[in-house]
Amino acid sequence: MEIFAQRLRELRIQAGYSQQETANKLNIKQQSYSRYELGTGEPSLSVLRDIALVFNVSVDFLLGLSDF
């Protein structure tokens, strides 16, 4: 599993959100969000930014460029 998908899933679980709740927060479909966690889809830059804001992490962390 690629690092983005792994970190995304871990952050969602730590926050106690379902995939549907997370998708709602990002204003995207649950199916799109599920593909991000599976590593079969990639978010747009604006969605990537929104993911970082929702989970209060950096985009660098999401992409595996930093460990915090």
N, C-alpha and C positions, 0 to 999 in steps of 0.2 A: 504494500500500500504506500502510495507516495506520501511525503511528509505533510503536504497541505491537507489531504483527505484525513490523515491520521490526527493531525492537530485540530482540525475542524470538529471532528467527532468527539474528541476528548474535551474540547471547550464546551460543546453543547451538553454533554453528559454532566460535566462539572457544574454547569449553570442550572441543571435540572430541567432543561427544555426538551420537548419532543421535536422531531423534525418539522412537524406542522407548525408548532409555535415559533420555531426559529424562522421558517419560511415566511410566516406572517409578519414577523418583526422586520424582515428584509424586503417585504412586498414582492415576493416571488412565489412561484408554484412549489408545492412540496416535492413534486417530481424533479424539478430543477435542483433543489437543495439536495435531494437524495443522491443525484448524480455527482454532486461535488464530493460528498462523503465517500462514495464508491470509487472516486477517481476517474469516472468516465465522462465528466463534464467539467468545464472551467467557468468560473464566474467572470462577468465583465469587470472592468476596472471600478466602475461605480459600485457594483455589488461587493467586490472585494473590500473596498473602503468601508462600506456599510457593515460588513462582517467584522472588520477590525473595531469599528465603533461599538457594535452590539456587545462584543466580548471584551472590550477595553484592552486590546492588544495591538501591537504594531503589525503592519502589513509584512514587514521583514520577518517577524515571528511566524506568521501564517505561511510564508513561503520557505521557511527553513533557513533564512539568512542570519537569524540571531536566535538565541535561546531564551530571550525574555521580551 
